[in-house]
Amino acid sequence: MSKKRINTTEKGRKTVRKGREILETAGWVCDTTEKTGRFIKNKDLFSELHKYFGFDMIAIKPKRTKLIQFKTNRFPSMKPYILFSIKYKQFEVETWCWFDRKGFKKKIFIGGIKKDGNRL
């Protein structure tokens, strides 16, 4: 029996969609920040700053702005996100990771300080 191949692009889109539903239910106004195009390598917001860095979504409430990177089954390197949150203290920098059959776990940085990231 052959193993079914997973379309990683579609899996990533589903992860972003699930995260967006959670945020909008909580009252956040969300928009995807991914740039599209045939020859665009850096598709995420602020991805020009670092090779393995960028944000998939921006979420806004009055007096609060979140920049969120979504991943599936493993977190990205946190160093660029921590450095970004230190430099731009006005943003809540978050990485959300969807673990199959477990749900989201998130890491939140505000001004370089890690906040509690409970499972959703």
Buried (B, 14 or more C-beta within 10 A) or exposed (E): EEEEEEEEEEEBBBBBEBBBEBBEEEEBEBEBBBEEEEEEEBEBBBBEEBEEBBBBBBBEEEEEEBBBBBBBEEBBEBEBBBBBBBEEEEBBBBBBBBBEEEEBBBBBBBBBEEEEBEEE
